[in-house]
Amino acid sequence: MLELGEKSIISHKKISNLLNKSKINVLLTYGNFSKWTYNGINNNSIQIKHFTDIEKLKKFIHKISKKGDLVYLKGSRSMKLERLYKGS
């Protein structure tokens, strides 16, 4: 959604509205626009954490995930989130 420019803010706010109604347990956000999703979470049953440093996010994911967990990564292609699991 990074390529949407300012419309990206509206889209990220919509995501937080959907997540507030979901049964998701943990939300980790990374990047400038995803901060709008993070800020929109008001469901106290969701553990949330926002990152601006990819290495800190990587360490945190490895710390909290365990074998058998299914991890969903969402981000614009330009964010290069494969760095989280490729070791680069």
DAURMO-V814544 format. One record per pair of residues at least 12 apart in sequence whose C-alpha atoms are under 7 Angstrom apart, sorted by the first residue. I is the first residue (numbers start at 0). J is the second residue. D is the distance in Angstrom with one decimal. If there is no record, write none. Layout:
i & j & d
I & J & D
I & J & D
//
This chain:
i & j & d
0 & 75 & 5.7
1 & 75 & 5.7
7 & 32 & 6.9
8 & 32 & 6.2
8 & 35 & 6.4
11 & 32 & 7.0
11 & 33 & 6.3
11 & 35 & 5.8
11 & 36 & 5.0
12 & 35 & 5.8
12 & 36 & 5.3
12 & 39 & 6.3
14 & 36 & 6.3
15 & 36 & 4.8
15 & 39 & 5.2
15 & 40 & 5.6
19 & 40 & 6.0
19 & 41 & 6.5
19 & 42 & 5.3
23 & 45 & 6.4
24 & 44 & 6.7
24 & 45 & 4.8
24 & 46 & 6.1
25 & 45 & 5.4
25 & 46 & 4.6
25 & 47 & 5.9
26 & 45 & 6.8
26 & 46 & 6.1
26 & 47 & 4.8
26 & 48 & 6.6
27 & 47 & 5.8
27 & 48 & 5.0
27 & 49 & 5.7
28 & 48 & 6.5
28 & 49 & 4.7
28 & 50 & 6.0
29 & 49 & 5.9
29 & 50 & 4.8
29 & 51 & 5.7
30 & 50 & 6.8
30 & 51 & 5.6
34 & 49 & 6.8
37 & 49 & 6.7
57 & 83 & 5.2
//
